[in-house]
Structures are given as structure tokens and as C-alpha cells.
Amino acid sequence: MLNKKSIKDLDVNGKKVLVRVDFNVPMSKTEAGVITDDARIVAALPTIQYLIDNNAKIILMSHLGRPKGEPKKEFSLETVAKRLSKLLGKDVKFLNSDIVVDENVRKDVNELNNRDVALLQNTRYRKEETKNGEEFAKELASLGDVYVNDAFGTSHRAHASNVGVSSLLPSAVGFLVEKELDIMGKALENPARPFVAILGGAKVSDKIGVIENLLNKVDSIIIGGGMAFTFLKAEGKEVGKSLLEEDKISLAKDLMNKATEKGVKLFLPKDVVIAKEMTNEAKSEIVSVDNFPADYAGFDIGSKTIEEFDEEIKKAKTVVWNGPMGVFEIEQFSKGTFAVAKALADSDAVTIIGGGDSASAIEKAGYKDKVTHVSTGGGASLEFLEGKELPGVAAISDK
Ligand code: AMP
């Protein structure tokens, strides 16, 4: 159980409540100011609505993209304020300032009525944000009476708008952070078994901590994506021109040995989709991993592998998935990733998607409502699965 104060432990009636949300939504690369997926805004609504219903004055803050400490129009939160306003059915005051907090912003905040909602400009317009600068944290904290962290997606970072502010105001976690930690915490601590972890993505090096931690908890680990080739190489297989981390081969061997020692079943691809180029036009075919041609690269798991992974997922009572099975952005290499998405959607198990690319695959496939939980934080959920303490949560007052 989380021993941190919850939003329900705070007296918010008539108070200025400063809330860190994660409105770092994906924006269209071709049309300026167009939000392509508002899931993160939707995920923050329960906390915002609770504060409205309980007569608070609500001051929201978030970052968007990487403006690198300077005001940049393309990273303005103005369109986010408009979308939030639509979703809430209520005016949201956008407090636009290139330095996030200035005299006008202070004045506007002091004039808020109970139940009003305001949104500050992108906190990363200030370079102190990502350095957890004390002065900026003080400026932000001066706007509120109490602080709520509901930005799960940034809770693995110690920034001014989360960790900095937490030490300056009475603090609590919001409903989204609570839900994320509760669902993932239960899965890790007391999972219904069999517990299966599915890991993919480009690099083994990004997932070492996760694999090490999960080896103590799961019954099976399924490995796909680019990272599988380092494991296949460790088994003595040829992998042609596939992604390979030479310096991680011996570590992959160690991890496989550990899995055997702990009685954890470890599944690697039996067949893969190969091509000479990573394009949709390149000629592709499926080959066995025992028969890998030298001048090709593997870009997806093959059909036999899909079947085998599917069988294992069918047996599971808890599934955690992080990372695509192939280059799912390219249609001809996307089948493995979408097959895993479907297997999770069809399963009766507790199914948890750890944000990032797997979350967009589930969304794209239209299965978002068919899984138990899609995390709003890729990096944060990965660190949680590694068993690390999240600084944004650790900084919140204890119960
Ligand atoms: P990550 O950020 O580590 O989760 O990796 C996600 C990226 O890995 C996606 O952009 C995929 O296109 C890429 N990826 C997955 N499988 C492969 C592969 N076999 N070869 C190259 N890239 C891959």
C-alpha cells in the first residue's frame, strides 16, 4: 500500500491547489498546434473534476515537449488549455507567460474564484525546471496553498515542478498517480499467476534493470523486438545485420542463466521477418532463427513465434507488456506487435501496458478499452518495473 498522502487527505475547500499534471501530449508533426492523442489530458480529469467539485481554485502546470529552457511557440500549452476546456465543459484560463510565473500570472491566480481552473505556460520554458532549481520551485509554490502531483509520466524525474514544489507546500498524490501505482504495485507484489512479462523495443541496455527485477517476480519472460537479437546471439545464433549490442551479449547470457536458475521460462523468437532495408517496400520473408542469412536484418517476429507467444499469453493471469515486437511503425514489420496487442485484448488476465510504444500500438489497434491498464508514463512505468523509487512520488508527504 502507498503510504503517501492522497488528494482526499488534503483540505482543498477554497484553497489554491497547485497541480502538476502530465499534459505532454503528442502533437502533429505536419499541422501546428494539433493534438494527435489527448489520452493524457483525459487521464487527469478525475483529479481536476474532484477539485472543482470540492470548491478549490485550481492551478495546473505541465511541460510539453523539449523547448530546452526557452519560450518556443510550438511548445505552448495554449491548445492544450483549449482541449481541456472542451473536455471539462468549462472555461480554462490560460496564464500565458514566457517565464511561466510573472506579476500578471500572480495577479490572475489571486483573482481566481472557487471552482476556477487555470493552466500555466510550459514549465520547460524555464531552464531551471529540469535542474530542480530552487528559485523556480519557490516561484511556482508561491502560487498555491497546497500541492498535488498527478503527473505519473514525469514522476521518475526530480524537477522543480514536482520534487522542488513538494518540499515547499503540504503535498499529496492525485488519483492518476494513485491508480498507476496501485495497479502496477499489486501486479508486482501479489500477482495472479502465471505472471508473464513481454519485453521488446530496440535495446537490451534500456531493459536490463527491468529484466533483473522481473526475474524475481514472473513465471515467464517473452522477449521480442530488436533486443531479442542480442539474446539470440548469446545462444550462439547468427543474426545477420540485425540490431545487436555486442557489449551486452555476455550479460544476456547471464540473464538467461539466472532465468534457468529461478525456474523462469524465457521465450525468444523462433522465426523472424527479415529484409535488407527497413522500409515498407523492401522485399521481406520469414526465416527460422537457425537459418539467418548474413546480409539481412530482422525487423519483426515471425508467424510461428506469434503463435508460441500467443499460447503463453493465453495461459497467463497477469501480463505486463513493455516495448514493440518489431519496427511496428512500418506496416510490413508491425504484425508481431499488433498480434501481441490482440492477445492481450483477448485475454481475461490482468493486462498492463507500460506506456510508450506499446501504449500507442494498443491505441492504434483500438484495444485500449480491452486491457486492464495502459500506463500514461513509459519511462516512469519502466523505472517502477525496475523496482526503483520514483522521486516525484517519494517527495510527497507521508500519510
Ligand atoms: P524502445 O524505445 O527501446 O522501446 O524501442 C522502440 C523502437 O524499437 C521502435 O521505434 C521500433 O521501431 C524499434 N524496433 C523494434 N524492433 C526492432 C528491430 N527488430 N530492429 C530495429 N528496430 C526495432
Residues whose N, C-alpha, C, O or C-beta is under 5 A from the ligand:
A	BS01	AMP	G200 G201 A202 K203 G225 G226 L243 G298 F299 D300 G323 P324 M325 G326 V327 F328 D357
